[in-house]
Amino acid sequence: MSACNLPLDDAPPPPTLEPATPIPASPAPEEDCIESGDQKTINAALRNEGDVAVLCQGAVFELTGSVIFSAAGQQIYTAGFPTDDRRATLRIAYPTLATAVIMRDFDNAVLSHVIVDGNRPELGYRSGDALVYAGGSSSGQTIRFTKITEPRSWSALHLIQGHPSPNPPCTNALVENNEIGPAGSSNETWADGISLACTNTTVRDNLIVDATDGGIVIFGAPGSIIEGNTIRAETRTLLGGINMVDYNPYDGNYSGTIVRNNIIDAASAVIRIGLVMGTRVWGCLPAVAENDTLYGGTVTGNTLRGANMQYGFAVDGVREWTALDNIDESTHIGNPSVDCRGRVASAPAGFQYYPQRAEGNFQPEFVNSYVELALWAIVSPRPGE
């Protein structure tokens, strides 16, 4: 969860789709690269604004501490910009370390064309920050063509919102063409794929496989576009494909946040909710509660697939909301039995909303349903089964 609230007075401008500091088209033939080492080796190359750490193809860096960006415009990438297993690997190798890369608070920082491995199967769960910890009071950060796998803590990639006002919020980040997952396990040490709280940000064309909490969790992130991503459950139960459920850190403000043209696929493992909109779908709140309504989001053109989907598009606790032109090709499974304040959620289906607490423009497929606590309404299969 996010730690600080940053109220927005005005609707944010549209996102900048390209990084302020572009990655070079190709490295010069004579470009030197770092052949091996640990975080100290990489950090030694990142001392001044604009410094670049170029890692050799196939190099493995065993981390006993975090790789830390220390100034604006710094970059880390693999020489030649490979997009396969030739990418250099940053692997956690210390039992108390959870975060491999810290790049928050520096404008135009770039992480690309590397593999970041939390090494959780070997080292186990560890509480702490995300495996890649980005965003903060920064503008123009870029994370692309990076594989982020097996985080030890709650998220593979977190773009945090920034420090409290008057410091600026995170803005204009670009997260594209990454491979994320597996992330977390189904024994209540779940993990997100991408946790987004940065404003005016684009998250596009990423492949997220076997996350266990949320494939993409949107913490308001006003003005952001989340598009063209594929989220798939293959071997691990996923709680939510794309989650729009958090009131903090922007006091429920999802204005200008657009979720479009994503694919959520319960291919061979269960997804409990495909695309969830509203705080109440995720939990059981008092009948009259504060901080239970989100506003301003748009969800359009998204597709649900797979034979293991429980709830599909589920809405409870929104206003000024738009959900149009979405497609459900999935098969819905499970019989709800767990109640919220004595009432059990409706049986799962593709398009469900609770109109008493869902104000906006919804496509005609939506049917009046009770979906409070839908996440936990179905006893079997529970996560891990």
Secondary structure as UniProt FT lines:
FT   TURN            29..30
FT   HELIX           39..43
FT   TURN            44..45
FT   TURN            49..50
FT   STRAND          52..55
FT   TURN            57..58
FT   STRAND          60..63
FT   STRAND          67..68
FT   TURN            72..73
FT   STRAND          75..78
FT   TURN            79..80
FT   TURN            85..86
FT   STRAND          88..92
FT   TURN            95..96
FT   STRAND          101..102
FT   TURN            104..105
FT   TURN            107..108
FT   STRAND          110..112
FT   STRAND          114..117
FT   HELIX           120..123
FT   STRAND          132..135
FT   STRAND          142..144
FT   STRAND          147..149
FT   STRAND          155..160
FT   TURN            165..166
FT   STRAND          174..176
FT   STRAND          179..180
FT   STRAND          183..184
FT   STRAND          192..196
FT   STRAND          202..204
FT   STRAND          207..209
FT   STRAND          214..218
FT   TURN            222..223
FT   STRAND          225..227
FT   STRAND          230..232
FT   STRAND          238..244
FT   TURN            248..252
FT   TURN            255..256
FT   STRAND          258..260
FT   STRAND          263..266
FT   STRAND          271..277
FT   HELIX           279..282
FT   STRAND          294..295
FT   STRAND          298..300
FT   STRAND          303..306
FT   STRAND          309..315
FT   STRAND          318..324
FT   STRAND          327..328
FT   STRAND          339..340
FT   TURN            341..342
FT   STRAND          343..344
FT   STRAND          351..353
FT   HELIX           355..357
FT   STRAND          358..362
FT   TURN            364..365
FT   STRAND          367..368
FT   TURN            372..373
FT   HELIX           374..377
FT   TURN            383..384
//
